[in-house]
Amino acid sequence: MGDRLLRQGMRGHDVRVLQDFLTRDGFPTTIDGQFGPGTLRNVKRFQRSAHMRPNGVVTYSVQKALRLAVAGGTRSVAPSTAPGAKAVLNSDGTVSAPASAPAAVKNAIAAANKIAFTPYVYGGGHGSFSSSGYDCSGSVSYALHGGGLLSSPEDSSQLESYGSSGAGQWITIWANSGHAYMEIAGLFFDTGGASGRGGDRWSRSNSSGTSGYVVRHPTSY
């Protein structure tokens, strides 16, 4: 973001960056790389908040103000996880959601439980959410879809630009070109190391590490 002026109707990676920055500054915006009506509305909201002319055109001055706002964290907002609101790993390998979790989080956990012991199949869950087995990104996609947070499956590279940047309050996704996994309400849902747990994708510990991953989360979660 910064190589050109941005306005409604444009698309590209710089639009994705704009949408990510708007979201991080407290104006949740779908990150799809298309400068549509929703992005236009939030650009105008930001311009008003920064005492700029709300014309929806992202000039260099607007971009600079947005970068400074995000860097300063002056308006960034996120829901708070209730103290002790952690999911429980049950003896049968499934997980129980905390009572205080939002419905989307509870539904994501319920969906993850459904495929917790299904086989690892490379490419599984990509063509359709219904599959005999799921790979890493297919598993993450299935859980997000169950929570109403994803409309179609995404591979690990696509998940690198999913939702909003950084860790979430309830759900955090780690993704790179070769792997993806997630944490939901304090527990990890990951195909990595699942064979050592009897095939269960749920774990209290992070078996894949955090180095080399892009960290994302569903906007507002």
Residue pairs with C-beta under 8 A, 6 or more apart in sequence:
1 14
1 17
1 18
1 21
1 58
1 63
2 14
2 60
2 63
3 14
4 14
5 57
5 58
5 59
5 60
6 14
6 15
6 18
6 35
6 57
6 58
6 63
7 35
7 56
7 57
7 58
8 35
8 36
8 37
8 39
8 40
8 56
9 35
10 35
11 33
11 34
11 35
12 33
13 33
15 33
15 34
15 35
15 39
16 31
16 32
16 33
16 161
18 35
18 39
18 43
18 58
18 63
18 66
19 29
19 30
19 31
19 32
19 33
19 39
20 29
20 31
20 164
20 165
21 66
21 67
21 70
22 28
22 29
22 39
22 42
22 43
22 46
22 66
23 29
23 31
23 164
23 165
23 219
24 70
24 76
24 164
24 165
24 166
25 46
25 66
25 69
25 70
25 75
25 76
26 75
26 76
26 77
27 42
27 45
27 46
28 42
28 164
28 219
28 220
29 38
29 39
29 42
29 219
30 38
30 39
30 219
31 161
31 162
31 163
31 164
40 56
43 56
43 57
43 58
43 62
44 54
44 55
44 56
45 54
46 62
46 65
46 66
46 69
47 53
47 54
47 55
47 56
47 62
48 54
49 75
50 62
50 65
50 66
50 69
52 61
52 62
52 65
58 66
69 75
70 76
78 168
78 169
78 220
79 102
79 169
79 170
79 220
79 221
80 169
81 169
81 170
81 185
82 98
82 100
84 98
85 98
85 100
85 101
85 185
86 98
86 185
86 186
86 187
87 95
87 96
87 97
87 98
87 101
87 109
87 184
87 185
87 186
87 187
88 95
88 96
88 98
89 95
89 187
89 202
89 203
89 204
90 96
93 116
93 117
93 197
93 198
93 200
93 202
94 113
94 116
94 202
95 109
95 112
95 113
95 116
95 184
95 187
95 202
96 109
97 105
97 106
97 109
97 110
97 185
98 185
101 109
101 170
101 185
102 170
102 221
104 147
104 148
104 149
104 218
104 221
105 147
105 170
105 171
105 184
105 185
105 221
106 147
107 146
107 147
107 148
108 143
108 144
108 146
108 147
108 149
108 171
108 184
109 143
109 184
109 185
110 146
111 142
111 143
111 145
111 146
111 147
112 139
112 142
112 143
112 146
112 184
112 189
112 201
112 202
114 142
114 146
115 125
115 134
115 139
115 142
115 143
115 201
116 189
116 200
116 201
116 202
117 198
117 199
117 200
117 201
118 131
118 132
118 133
118 134
119 132
119 133
119 199
120 133
120 134
120 135
120 191
120 194
120 195
121 131
121 132
121 133
121 134
121 135
121 138
122 135
123 135
123 138
124 131
124 132
124 133
124 134
124 135
124 138
125 131
125 133
125 134
125 135
125 137
125 138
125 139
125 141
125 142
125 153
126 135
126 137
126 138
126 141
126 153
126 155
127 153
128 153
129 141
129 142
129 145
129 153
131 138
134 142
134 191
135 191
136 156
136 179
136 180
136 181
136 190
136 191
136 192
137 153
137 154
137 155
137 156
137 158
137 159
137 175
137 180
138 153
139 189
139 191
139 201
140 159
140 173
140 175
140 180
140 181
140 182
140 189
141 150
141 153
141 154
141 159
142 153
143 182
143 184
143 189
144 150
144 162
144 171
144 182
144 218
145 151
145 153
147 171
147 218
149 163
149 171
149 218
149 221
150 162
154 162
155 180
156 175
156 176
156 177
156 178
156 179
156 180
157 175
157 176
157 177
159 173
159 175
159 180
159 216
160 175
160 176
160 177
160 214
160 216
161 214
161 216
162 173
162 175
162 216
162 218
163 173
163 216
163 217
163 218
163 219
164 216
164 217
164 218
164 219
165 215
165 216
166 215
166 216
166 217
167 215
167 217
168 217
168 218
168 221
169 217
169 221
170 184
170 185
170 221
171 182
171 183
171 184
171 185
171 217
171 218
171 221
172 182
172 183
172 215
172 216
172 217
173 180
173 181
173 182
173 215
173 216
173 217
174 180
174 181
174 182
174 208
174 210
174 213
174 214
174 215
175 213
175 214
175 216
176 212
176 213
176 214
179 192
179 208
179 213
181 188
181 189
181 190
181 191
181 192
181 208
182 188
182 189
182 190
183 189
183 206
187 202
187 203
187 204
188 202
188 203
188 204
188 205
188 206
188 207
189 201
189 202
190 201
190 203
190 206
190 207
190 208
191 201
192 207
192 208
193 203
193 207
193 208
194 200
194 201
197 203
